[in-house]
Amino acid sequence: MRALGRGLWNTGDRGIIDGLLVNGSARVVGWVAAVSRHLQSGFIYHYAFAMIIGIMALVTFFVLIPQ
């Protein structure tokens, strides 16, 4: 019984809960922050250009969707 409990603790608690849910979500947030840091320049024309590209993508998407 003790070995079963220890195995479940290692796999379930340490591996899944701590490894994926707690530390994994922290790693994902760190990765997203590192990527988005490069996307933010502080120049308004960069943001305006990104908005225009996004609007063009949405219009293209809705025009090309078969009715």
N, CA, C and O atoms as a Tripos MOL2 file, in Angstrom:
@<TRIPOS>MOLECULE
protein
  268   267    67     0     0
PROTEIN
NO_CHARGES

@<TRIPOS>ATOM
      1 N           0.8150   -1.1900    0.0000 N.3       1 MET1
      2 CA          0.0000    0.0000    0.0000 C.3       1 MET1
      3 C           0.8600    1.2550    0.0000 C.2       1 MET1
      4 O           0.5540    2.2340   -0.6810 O.2       1 MET1
      5 N           1.9210    1.2120    0.7610 N.am      2 ARG2
      6 CA          2.7850    2.3800    0.8370 C.3       2 ARG2
      7 C           3.4350    2.6690   -0.5180 C.2       2 ARG2
      8 O           3.5690    3.8270   -0.9150 O.2       2 ARG2
      9 N           3.8370    1.6030   -1.2280 N.am      3 ALA3
     10 CA          4.4530    1.7830   -2.5450 C.3       3 ALA3
     11 C           3.4390    2.3450   -3.5450 C.2       3 ALA3
     12 O           3.7850    3.1810   -4.3790 O.2       3 ALA3
     13 N           2.2070    1.8910   -3.4580 N.am      4 LEU4
     14 CA          1.1660    2.4100   -4.3380 C.3       4 LEU4
     15 C           0.9190    3.8940   -4.0660 C.2       4 LEU4
     16 O           0.8090    4.6940   -4.9950 O.2       4 LEU4
     17 N           0.8350    4.2460   -2.8050 N.am      5 GLY5
     18 CA          0.6390    5.6470   -2.4380 C.3       5 GLY5
     19 C           1.7930    6.5180   -2.8900 C.2       5 GLY5
     20 O           1.5860    7.6270   -3.3830 O.2       5 GLY5
     21 N           3.0110    6.0170   -2.7220 N.am      6 ARG6
     22 CA          4.1870    6.7780   -3.1410 C.3       6 ARG6
     23 C           4.2150    6.9290   -4.6660 C.2       6 ARG6
     24 O           4.5820    7.9840   -5.1840 O.2       6 ARG6
     25 N           3.8270    5.8720   -5.3750 N.am      7 GLY7
     26 CA          3.7850    5.9440   -6.8380 C.3       7 GLY7
     27 C           2.7390    6.9350   -7.3350 C.2       7 GLY7
     28 O           2.9930    7.7060   -8.2600 O.2       7 GLY7
     29 N           1.5630    6.9080   -6.7150 N.am      8 LEU8
     30 CA          0.5290    7.8670   -7.0930 C.3       8 LEU8
     31 C           0.9410    9.2930   -6.7480 C.2       8 LEU8
     32 O           0.6290   10.2280   -7.4850 O.2       8 LEU8
     33 N           1.6410    9.4600   -5.6270 N.am      9 TRP9
     34 CA          2.1020   10.7880   -5.2390 C.3       9 TRP9
     35 C           3.1220   11.3050   -6.2430 C.2       9 TRP9
     36 O           3.0510   12.4590   -6.6650 O.2       9 TRP9
     37 N           4.0730   10.4510   -6.6280 N.am     10 ASN10
     38 CA          5.0860   10.8760   -7.5940 C.3      10 ASN10
     39 C           4.4630   11.1920   -8.9480 C.2      10 ASN10
     40 O           4.7840   12.2080   -9.5650 O.2      10 ASN10
     41 N           3.5800   10.3290   -9.4000 N.am     11 THR11
     42 CA          2.9980   10.5180  -10.7270 C.3      11 THR11
     43 C           1.9240   11.5960  -10.7210 C.2      11 THR11
     44 O           1.9680   12.5300  -11.5210 O.2      11 THR11
     45 N           0.9760   11.4660   -9.8310 N.am     12 GLY12
     46 CA         -0.1680   12.3730   -9.8300 C.3      12 GLY12
     47 C           0.1480   13.7530   -9.3010 C.2      12 GLY12
     48 O          -0.0880   14.7570   -9.9740 O.2      12 GLY12
     49 N           0.6860   13.7990   -8.0850 N.am     13 ASP13
     50 CA          0.8950   15.0920   -7.4410 C.3      13 ASP13
     51 C           2.1010   15.8220   -8.0170 C.2      13 ASP13
     52 O           1.9910   16.9650   -8.4610 O.2      13 ASP13
     53 N           3.2300   15.1690   -8.0080 N.am     14 ARG14
     54 CA          4.4460   15.8440   -8.4790 C.3      14 ARG14
     55 C           4.4780   15.9800   -9.9940 C.2      14 ARG14
     56 O           4.8760   17.0200  -10.5190 O.2      14 ARG14
     57 N           4.0630   14.9360  -10.6940 N.am     15 GLY15
     58 CA          4.1610   14.9560  -12.1510 C.3      15 GLY15
     59 C           3.0890   15.7760  -12.8320 C.2      15 GLY15
     60 O           3.3860   16.6400  -13.6580 O.2      15 GLY15
     61 N           1.8370   15.5040  -12.4850 N.am     16 ILE16
     62 CA          0.7330   16.1490  -13.1970 C.3      16 ILE16
     63 C           0.3670   17.4890  -12.5700 C.2      16 ILE16
     64 O           0.3510   18.5100  -13.2570 O.2      16 ILE16
     65 N           0.0730   17.4930  -11.2730 N.am     17 ILE17
     66 CA         -0.3950   18.7300  -10.6450 C.3      17 ILE17
     67 C           0.7230   19.7630  -10.5740 C.2      17 ILE17
     68 O           0.5640   20.8800  -11.0660 O.2      17 ILE17
     69 N           1.8520   19.4000   -9.9670 N.am     18 ASP18
     70 CA          2.9450   20.3620   -9.8520 C.3      18 ASP18
     71 C           3.6440   20.5940  -11.1880 C.2      18 ASP18
     72 O           3.9640   21.7320  -11.5320 O.2      18 ASP18
     73 N           3.8780   19.5330  -11.9320 N.am     19 GLY19
     74 CA          4.6410   19.6580  -13.1670 C.3      19 GLY19
     75 C           3.8930   20.3550  -14.2780 C.2      19 GLY19
     76 O           4.4220   21.2780  -14.8990 O.2      19 GLY19
     77 N           2.6720   19.9310  -14.5390 N.am     20 LEU20
     78 CA          1.9200   20.4950  -15.6610 C.3      20 LEU20
     79 C           1.0710   21.6950  -15.2660 C.2      20 LEU20
     80 O           1.1270   22.7380  -15.9170 O.2      20 LEU20
     81 N           0.2960   21.5540  -14.2170 N.am     21 LEU21
     82 CA         -0.6660   22.6010  -13.8930 C.3      21 LEU21
     83 C          -0.0150   23.8260  -13.2630 C.2      21 LEU21
     84 O          -0.2610   24.9470  -13.7080 O.2      21 LEU21
     85 N           0.7990   23.6380  -12.2500 N.am     22 VAL22
     86 CA          1.3710   24.7790  -11.5340 C.3      22 VAL22
     87 C           2.5790   25.3290  -12.2840 C.2      22 VAL22
     88 O           2.5670   26.4770  -12.7270 O.2      22 VAL22
     89 N           3.6090   24.5230  -12.4270 N.am     23 ASN23
     90 CA          4.8290   25.0030  -13.0710 C.3      23 ASN23
     91 C           4.6620   25.1330  -14.5790 C.2      23 ASN23
     92 O           5.2740   26.0040  -15.1970 O.2      23 ASN23
     93 N           3.8450   24.2820  -15.1720 N.am     24 GLY24
     94 CA          3.6180   24.3640  -16.6110 C.3      24 GLY24
     95 C           2.9120   25.6460  -17.0070 C.2      24 GLY24
     96 O           3.2770   26.2760  -17.9990 O.2      24 GLY24
     97 N           1.9000   26.0390  -16.2390 N.am     25 SER25
     98 CA          1.2060   27.2860  -16.5610 C.3      25 SER25
     99 C           2.1160   28.4900  -16.3480 C.2      25 SER25
    100 O           2.0180   29.4680  -17.0890 O.2      25 SER25
    101 N           2.9950   28.4390  -15.3570 N.am     26 ALA26
    102 CA          3.9500   29.5290  -15.1520 C.3      26 ALA26
    103 C           4.9270   29.6150  -16.3180 C.2      26 ALA26
    104 O           5.2980   30.7130  -16.7340 O.2      26 ALA26
    105 N           5.3480   28.4650  -16.8520 N.am     27 ARG27
    106 CA          6.2400   28.4730  -18.0160 C.3      27 ARG27
    107 C           5.5450   29.0450  -19.2420 C.2      27 ARG27
    108 O           6.1600   29.7770  -20.0170 O.2      27 ARG27
    109 N           4.2740   28.7200  -19.4250 N.am     28 VAL28
    110 CA          3.5270   29.2400  -20.5730 C.3      28 VAL28
    111 C           3.3810   30.7550  -20.4720 C.2      28 VAL28
    112 O           3.5390   31.4560  -21.4720 O.2      28 VAL28
    113 N           3.0840   31.2660  -19.2890 N.am     29 VAL29
    114 CA          2.9620   32.7120  -19.1000 C.3      29 VAL29
    115 C           4.2950   33.3900  -19.3830 C.2      29 VAL29
    116 O           4.3260   34.4360  -20.0310 O.2      29 VAL29
    117 N           5.3910   32.8160  -18.9110 N.am     30 GLY30
    118 CA          6.7110   33.3730  -19.1890 C.3      30 GLY30
    119 C           7.0350   33.3740  -20.6680 C.2      30 GLY30
    120 O           7.6170   34.3320  -21.1760 O.2      30 GLY30
    121 N           6.6620   32.3030  -21.3680 N.am     31 TRP31
    122 CA          6.9200   32.2140  -22.8060 C.3      31 TRP31
    123 C           6.0960   33.2490  -23.5720 C.2      31 TRP31
    124 O           6.6120   33.9110  -24.4720 O.2      31 TRP31
    125 N           4.8130   33.3890  -23.2170 N.am     32 VAL32
    126 CA          3.9530   34.3700  -23.8850 C.3      32 VAL32
    127 C           4.4650   35.7830  -23.6250 C.2      32 VAL32
    128 O           4.4400   36.6200  -24.5270 O.2      32 VAL32
    129 N           4.9230   36.0590  -22.4200 N.am     33 ALA33
    130 CA          5.4700   37.3790  -22.1080 C.3      33 ALA33
    131 C           6.7350   37.6520  -22.9100 C.2      33 ALA33
    132 O           6.9350   38.7690  -23.3850 O.2      33 ALA33
    133 N           7.5910   36.6470  -23.0670 N.am     34 ALA34
    134 CA          8.8220   36.8340  -23.8400 C.3      34 ALA34
    135 C           8.5140   37.0960  -25.3070 C.2      34 ALA34
    136 O           9.1750   37.9170  -25.9420 O.2      34 ALA34
    137 N           7.5190   36.4080  -25.8490 N.am     35 VAL35
    138 CA          7.1530   36.6180  -27.2590 C.3      35 VAL35
    139 C           6.4940   37.9780  -27.4370 C.2      35 VAL35
    140 O           6.8270   38.7070  -28.3710 O.2      35 VAL35
    141 N           5.5670   38.3270  -26.5580 N.am     36 SER36
    142 CA          4.8560   39.5930  -26.7150 C.3      36 SER36
    143 C           5.7490   40.7960  -26.4410 C.2      36 SER36
    144 O           5.4550   41.8930  -26.9140 O.2      36 SER36
    145 N           6.8150   40.6200  -25.7010 N.am     37 ARG37
    146 CA          7.7510   41.7110  -25.4580 C.3      37 ARG37
    147 C           8.3780   42.1830  -26.7690 C.2      37 ARG37
    148 O           8.6430   43.3720  -26.9400 O.2      37 ARG37
    149 N           8.6140   41.2540  -27.6900 N.am     38 HIS38
    150 CA          9.2000   41.6150  -28.9770 C.3      38 HIS38
    151 C           8.1780   42.2650  -29.9080 C.2      38 HIS38
    152 O           8.5490   42.9980  -30.8250 O.2      38 HIS38
    153 N           6.9040   41.9990  -29.6770 N.am     39 LEU39
    154 CA          5.8630   42.5660  -30.5290 C.3      39 LEU39
    155 C           5.5070   43.9960  -30.1410 C.2      39 LEU39
    156 O           4.9360   44.7300  -30.9470 O.2      39 LEU39
    157 N           5.8360   44.3950  -28.9270 N.am     40 GLN40
    158 CA          5.4760   45.7270  -28.4560 C.3      40 GLN40
    159 C           6.6510   46.6730  -28.6590 C.2      40 GLN40
    160 O           7.7260   46.4890  -28.0870 O.2      40 GLN40
    161 N           6.4220   47.6930  -29.4900 N.am     41 SER41
    162 CA          7.4970   48.6300  -29.7850 C.3      41 SER41
    163 C           7.2630   49.9910  -29.1450 C.2      41 SER41
    164 O           8.2170   50.7240  -28.8840 O.2      41 SER41
    165 N           6.0200   50.3310  -28.8910 N.am     42 GLY42
    166 CA          5.6990   51.6390  -28.3480 C.3      42 GLY42
    167 C           5.3740   52.6620  -29.4160 C.2      42 GLY42
    168 O           4.9740   53.7810  -29.0960 O.2      42 GLY42
    169 N           5.5390   52.3020  -30.6760 N.am     43 PHE43
    170 CA          5.2240   53.2170  -31.7680 C.3      43 PHE43
    171 C           3.7900   52.9870  -32.2200 C.2      43 PHE43
    172 O           3.3870   51.8560  -32.4910 O.2      43 PHE43
    173 N           3.0240   54.0740  -32.2990 N.am     44 ILE44
    174 CA          1.6050   53.9590  -32.6220 C.3      44 ILE44
    175 C           1.3880   53.4190  -34.0240 C.2      44 ILE44
    176 O           0.4060   52.7170  -34.2660 O.2      44 ILE44
    177 N           2.2820   53.7310  -34.9540 N.am     45 TYR45
    178 CA          2.0710   53.2530  -36.3220 C.3      45 TYR45
    179 C           2.2460   51.7420  -36.4250 C.2      45 TYR45
    180 O           1.6740   51.1240  -37.3230 O.2      45 TYR45
    181 N           3.0200   51.1330  -35.5320 N.am     46 HIS46
    182 CA          3.1120   49.6700  -35.5260 C.3      46 HIS46
    183 C           1.7820   49.0470  -35.1110 C.2      46 HIS46
    184 O           1.3400   48.0570  -35.6950 O.2      46 HIS46
    185 N           1.1550   49.6340  -34.1010 N.am     47 TYR47
    186 CA         -0.1270   49.1190  -33.6370 C.3      47 TYR47
    187 C          -1.2220   49.3500  -34.6760 C.2      47 TYR47
    188 O          -2.0790   48.4910  -34.8790 O.2      47 TYR47
    189 N          -1.1930   50.5170  -35.3370 N.am     48 ALA48
    190 CA         -2.1750   50.8000  -36.3880 C.3      48 ALA48
    191 C          -2.0070   49.8270  -37.5490 C.2      48 ALA48
    192 O          -2.9960   49.3510  -38.1050 O.2      48 ALA48
    193 N          -0.7780   49.5310  -37.9150 N.am     49 PHE49
    194 CA         -0.5210   48.5820  -38.9950 C.3      49 PHE49
    195 C          -1.0350   47.1910  -38.6210 C.2      49 PHE49
    196 O          -1.6270   46.5030  -39.4530 O.2      49 PHE49
    197 N          -0.8120   46.7830  -37.3840 N.am     50 ALA50
    198 CA         -1.2960   45.4760  -36.9330 C.3      50 ALA50
    199 C          -2.8220   45.4300  -36.9520 C.2      50 ALA50
    200 O          -3.4020   44.4010  -37.3010 O.2      50 ALA50
    201 N          -3.4820   46.5350  -36.5810 N.am     51 MET51
    202 CA         -4.9400   46.5720  -36.6220 C.3      51 MET51
    203 C          -5.4520   46.4880  -38.0550 C.2      51 MET51
    204 O          -6.4490   45.8140  -38.3140 O.2      51 MET51
    205 N          -4.7820   47.1640  -38.9930 N.am     52 ILE52
    206 CA         -5.1920   47.1070  -40.3950 C.3      52 ILE52
    207 C          -5.0350   45.6920  -40.9320 C.2      52 ILE52
    208 O          -5.9140   45.1950  -41.6360 O.2      52 ILE52
    209 N          -3.9310   45.0440  -40.6080 N.am     53 ILE53
    210 CA         -3.7130   43.6600  -41.0400 C.3      53 ILE53
    211 C          -4.8010   42.7510  -40.4550 C.2      53 ILE53
    212 O          -5.3160   41.8770  -41.1540 O.2      53 ILE53
    213 N          -5.1510   42.9500  -39.1910 N.am     54 GLY54
    214 CA         -6.1950   42.1490  -38.5590 C.3      54 GLY54
    215 C          -7.5560   42.3560  -39.1990 C.2      54 GLY54
    216 O          -8.3030   41.3990  -39.4020 O.2      54 GLY54
    217 N          -7.8810   43.6030  -39.5150 N.am     55 ILE55
    218 CA         -9.1610   43.8860  -40.1770 C.3      55 ILE55
    219 C          -9.1900   43.2530  -41.5610 C.2      55 ILE55
    220 O         -10.2030   42.6820  -41.9660 O.2      55 ILE55
    221 N          -8.0780   43.3550  -42.2860 N.am     56 MET56
    222 CA         -8.0080   42.7280  -43.6110 C.3      56 MET56
    223 C          -8.1600   41.2120  -43.5070 C.2      56 MET56
    224 O          -8.8140   40.5970  -44.3500 O.2      56 MET56
    225 N          -7.5700   40.6110  -42.4930 N.am     57 ALA57
    226 CA         -7.6930   39.1650  -42.3050 C.3      57 ALA57
    227 C          -9.1360   38.7800  -41.9980 C.2      57 ALA57
    228 O          -9.6330   37.7850  -42.5240 O.2      57 ALA57
    229 N          -9.8130   39.5530  -41.1550 N.am     58 LEU58
    230 CA        -11.2150   39.2650  -40.8450 C.3      58 LEU58
    231 C         -12.1090   39.4170  -42.0710 C.2      58 LEU58
    232 O         -12.9670   38.5710  -42.3240 O.2      58 LEU58
    233 N         -11.9110   40.4920  -42.8310 N.am     59 VAL59
    234 CA        -12.7140   40.6940  -44.0370 C.3      59 VAL59
    235 C         -12.4800   39.5540  -45.0170 C.2      59 VAL59
    236 O         -13.4310   39.0220  -45.5900 O.2      59 VAL59
    237 N         -11.2260   39.1750  -45.2150 N.am     60 THR60
    238 CA        -10.9070   38.0670  -46.1150 C.3      60 THR60
    239 C         -11.5540   36.7770  -45.6300 C.2      60 THR60
    240 O         -12.0970   36.0150  -46.4300 O.2      60 THR60
    241 N         -11.4990   36.5330  -44.3380 N.am     61 PHE61
    242 CA        -12.0900   35.3250  -43.7670 C.3      61 PHE61
    243 C         -13.5870   35.2690  -44.0270 C.2      61 PHE61
    244 O         -14.1070   34.2400  -44.4580 O.2      61 PHE61
    245 N         -14.2850   36.3770  -43.7670 N.am     62 PHE62
    246 CA        -15.7350   36.3730  -43.9230 C.3      62 PHE62
    247 C         -16.1640   36.3930  -45.3870 C.2      62 PHE62
    248 O         -17.2500   35.9140  -45.7120 O.2      62 PHE62
    249 N         -15.3450   36.9300  -46.2630 N.am     63 VAL63
    250 CA        -15.6810   36.9210  -47.6860 C.3      63 VAL63
    251 C         -15.4940   35.5270  -48.2660 C.2      63 VAL63
    252 O         -16.2720   35.1000  -49.1180 O.2      63 VAL63
    253 N         -14.4730   34.8200  -47.8130 N.am     64 LEU64
    254 CA        -14.1600   33.5170  -48.3800 C.3      64 LEU64
    255 C         -14.9410   32.3600  -47.7680 C.2      64 LEU64
    256 O         -14.8740   31.2390  -48.2720 O.2      64 LEU64
    257 N         -15.6770   32.6100  -46.6950 N.am     65 ILE65
    258 CA        -16.4750   31.5350  -46.0800 C.3      65 ILE65
    259 C         -17.6240   31.1940  -47.0200 C.2      65 ILE65
    260 O         -18.3720   32.0790  -47.4360 O.2      65 ILE65
    261 N         -17.7680   29.9170  -47.3530 N.am     66 PRO66
    262 CA        -18.8970   29.5460  -48.2210 C.3      66 PRO66
    263 C         -20.2210   29.7310  -47.4870 C.2      66 PRO66
    264 O         -20.3620   29.3730  -46.3180 O.2      66 PRO66
    265 N         -21.1600   30.2840  -48.1880 N.am     67 GLN67
    266 CA        -22.4730   30.5750  -47.5910 C.3      67 GLN67
    267 C         -23.3070   29.3380  -47.4720 C.2      67 GLN67
    268 O         -24.4390   29.4000  -46.9910 O.2      67 GLN67
@<TRIPOS>BOND
     1     1     2 1
     2     2     3 1
     3     3     4 2
     4     3     5 am
     5     5     6 1
     6     6     7 1
     7     7     8 2
     8     7     9 am
     9     9    10 1
    10    10    11 1
    11    11    12 2
    12    11    13 am
    13    13    14 1
    14    14    15 1
    15    15    16 2
    16    15    17 am
    17    17    18 1
    18    18    19 1
    19    19    20 2
    20    19    21 am
    21    21    22 1
    22    22    23 1
    23    23    24 2
    24    23    25 am
    25    25    26 1
    26    26    27 1
    27    27    28 2
    28    27    29 am
    29    29    30 1
    30    30    31 1
    31    31    32 2
    32    31    33 am
    33    33    34 1
    34    34    35 1
    35    35    36 2
    36    35    37 am
    37    37    38 1
    38    38    39 1
    39    39    40 2
    40    39    41 am
    41    41    42 1
    42    42    43 1
    43    43    44 2
    44    43    45 am
    45    45    46 1
    46    46    47 1
    47    47    48 2
    48    47    49 am
    49    49    50 1
    50    50    51 1
    51    51    52 2
    52    51    53 am
    53    53    54 1
    54    54    55 1
    55    55    56 2
    56    55    57 am
    57    57    58 1
    58    58    59 1
    59    59    60 2
    60    59    61 am
    61    61    62 1
    62    62    63 1
    63    63    64 2
    64    63    65 am
    65    65    66 1
    66    66    67 1
    67    67    68 2
    68    67    69 am
    69    69    70 1
    70    70    71 1
    71    71    72 2
    72    71    73 am
    73    73    74 1
    74    74    75 1
    75    75    76 2
    76    75    77 am
    77    77    78 1
    78    78    79 1
    79    79    80 2
    80    79    81 am
    81    81    82 1
    82    82    83 1
    83    83    84 2
    84    83    85 am
    85    85    86 1
    86    86    87 1
    87    87    88 2
    88    87    89 am
    89    89    90 1
    90    90    91 1
    91    91    92 2
    92    91    93 am
    93    93    94 1
    94    94    95 1
    95    95    96 2
    96    95    97 am
    97    97    98 1
    98    98    99 1
    99    99   100 2
   100    99   101 am
   101   101   102 1
   102   102   103 1
   103   103   104 2
   104   103   105 am
   105   105   106 1
   106   106   107 1
   107   107   108 2
   108   107   109 am
   109   109   110 1
   110   110   111 1
   111   111   112 2
   112   111   113 am
   113   113   114 1
   114   114   115 1
   115   115   116 2
   116   115   117 am
   117   117   118 1
   118   118   119 1
   119   119   120 2
   120   119   121 am
   121   121   122 1
   122   122   123 1
   123   123   124 2
   124   123   125 am
   125   125   126 1
   126   126   127 1
   127   127   128 2
   128   127   129 am
   129   129   130 1
   130   130   131 1
   131   131   132 2
   132   131   133 am
   133   133   134 1
   134   134   135 1
   135   135   136 2
   136   135   137 am
   137   137   138 1
   138   138   139 1
   139   139   140 2
   140   139   141 am
   141   141   142 1
   142   142   143 1
   143   143   144 2
   144   143   145 am
   145   145   146 1
   146   146   147 1
   147   147   148 2
   148   147   149 am
   149   149   150 1
   150   150   151 1
   151   151   152 2
   152   151   153 am
   153   153   154 1
   154   154   155 1
   155   155   156 2
   156   155   157 am
   157   157   158 1
   158   158   159 1
   159   159   160 2
   160   159   161 am
   161   161   162 1
   162   162   163 1
   163   163   164 2
   164   163   165 am
   165   165   166 1
   166   166   167 1
   167   167   168 2
   168   167   169 am
   169   169   170 1
   170   170   171 1
   171   171   172 2
   172   171   173 am
   173   173   174 1
   174   174   175 1
   175   175   176 2
   176   175   177 am
   177   177   178 1
   178   178   179 1
   179   179   180 2
   180   179   181 am
   181   181   182 1
   182   182   183 1
   183   183   184 2
   184   183   185 am
   185   185   186 1
   186   186   187 1
   187   187   188 2
   188   187   189 am
   189   189   190 1
   190   190   191 1
   191   191   192 2
   192   191   193 am
   193   193   194 1
   194   194   195 1
   195   195   196 2
   196   195   197 am
   197   197   198 1
   198   198   199 1
   199   199   200 2
   200   199   201 am
   201   201   202 1
   202   202   203 1
   203   203   204 2
   204   203   205 am
   205   205   206 1
   206   206   207 1
   207   207   208 2
   208   207   209 am
   209   209   210 1
   210   210   211 1
   211   211   212 2
   212   211   213 am
   213   213   214 1
   214   214   215 1
   215   215   216 2
   216   215   217 am
   217   217   218 1
   218   218   219 1
   219   219   220 2
   220   219   221 am
   221   221   222 1
   222   222   223 1
   223   223   224 2
   224   223   225 am
   225   225   226 1
   226   226   227 1
   227   227   228 2
   228   227   229 am
   229   229   230 1
   230   230   231 1
   231   231   232 2
   232   231   233 am
   233   233   234 1
   234   234   235 1
   235   235   236 2
   236   235   237 am
   237   237   238 1
   238   238   239 1
   239   239   240 2
   240   239   241 am
   241   241   242 1
   242   242   243 1
   243   243   244 2
   244   243   245 am
   245   245   246 1
   246   246   247 1
   247   247   248 2
   248   247   249 am
   249   249   250 1
   250   250   251 1
   251   251   252 2
   252   251   253 am
   253   253   254 1
   254   254   255 1
   255   255   256 2
   256   255   257 am
   257   257   258 1
   258   258   259 1
   259   259   260 2
   260   259   261 am
   261   261   262 1
   262   262   263 1
   263   263   264 2
   264   263   265 am
   265   265   266 1
   266   266   267 1
   267   267   268 2
@<TRIPOS>SUBSTRUCTURE
     1 MET1         2 RESIDUE 1 A MET
     2 ARG2         6 RESIDUE 1 A ARG
     3 ALA3        10 RESIDUE 1 A ALA
     4 LEU4        14 RESIDUE 1 A LEU
     5 GLY5        18 RESIDUE 1 A GLY
     6 ARG6        22 RESIDUE 1 A ARG
     7 GLY7        26 RESIDUE 1 A GLY
     8 LEU8        30 RESIDUE 1 A LEU
     9 TRP9        34 RESIDUE 1 A TRP
    10 ASN10       38 RESIDUE 1 A ASN
    11 THR11       42 RESIDUE 1 A THR
    12 GLY12       46 RESIDUE 1 A GLY
    13 ASP13       50 RESIDUE 1 A ASP
    14 ARG14       54 RESIDUE 1 A ARG
    15 GLY15       58 RESIDUE 1 A GLY
    16 ILE16       62 RESIDUE 1 A ILE
    17 ILE17       66 RESIDUE 1 A ILE
    18 ASP18       70 RESIDUE 1 A ASP
    19 GLY19       74 RESIDUE 1 A GLY
    20 LEU20       78 RESIDUE 1 A LEU
    21 LEU21       82 RESIDUE 1 A LEU
    22 VAL22       86 RESIDUE 1 A VAL
    23 ASN23       90 RESIDUE 1 A ASN
    24 GLY24       94 RESIDUE 1 A GLY
    25 SER25       98 RESIDUE 1 A SER
    26 ALA26      102 RESIDUE 1 A ALA
    27 ARG27      106 RESIDUE 1 A ARG
    28 VAL28      110 RESIDUE 1 A VAL
    29 VAL29      114 RESIDUE 1 A VAL
    30 GLY30      118 RESIDUE 1 A GLY
    31 TRP31      122 RESIDUE 1 A TRP
    32 VAL32      126 RESIDUE 1 A VAL
    33 ALA33      130 RESIDUE 1 A ALA
    34 ALA34      134 RESIDUE 1 A ALA
    35 VAL35      138 RESIDUE 1 A VAL
    36 SER36      142 RESIDUE 1 A SER
    37 ARG37      146 RESIDUE 1 A ARG
    38 HIS38      150 RESIDUE 1 A HIS
    39 LEU39      154 RESIDUE 1 A LEU
    40 GLN40      158 RESIDUE 1 A GLN
    41 SER41      162 RESIDUE 1 A SER
    42 GLY42      166 RESIDUE 1 A GLY
    43 PHE43      170 RESIDUE 1 A PHE
    44 ILE44      174 RESIDUE 1 A ILE
    45 TYR45      178 RESIDUE 1 A TYR
    46 HIS46      182 RESIDUE 1 A HIS
    47 TYR47      186 RESIDUE 1 A TYR
    48 ALA48      190 RESIDUE 1 A ALA
    49 PHE49      194 RESIDUE 1 A PHE
    50 ALA50      198 RESIDUE 1 A ALA
    51 MET51      202 RESIDUE 1 A MET
    52 ILE52      206 RESIDUE 1 A ILE
    53 ILE53      210 RESIDUE 1 A ILE
    54 GLY54      214 RESIDUE 1 A GLY
    55 ILE55      218 RESIDUE 1 A ILE
    56 MET56      222 RESIDUE 1 A MET
    57 ALA57      226 RESIDUE 1 A ALA
    58 LEU58      230 RESIDUE 1 A LEU
    59 VAL59      234 RESIDUE 1 A VAL
    60 THR60      238 RESIDUE 1 A THR
    61 PHE61      242 RESIDUE 1 A PHE
    62 PHE62      246 RESIDUE 1 A PHE
    63 VAL63      250 RESIDUE 1 A VAL
    64 LEU64      254 RESIDUE 1 A LEU
    65 ILE65      258 RESIDUE 1 A ILE
    66 PRO66      262 RESIDUE 1 A PRO
    67 GLN67      266 RESIDUE 1 A GLN
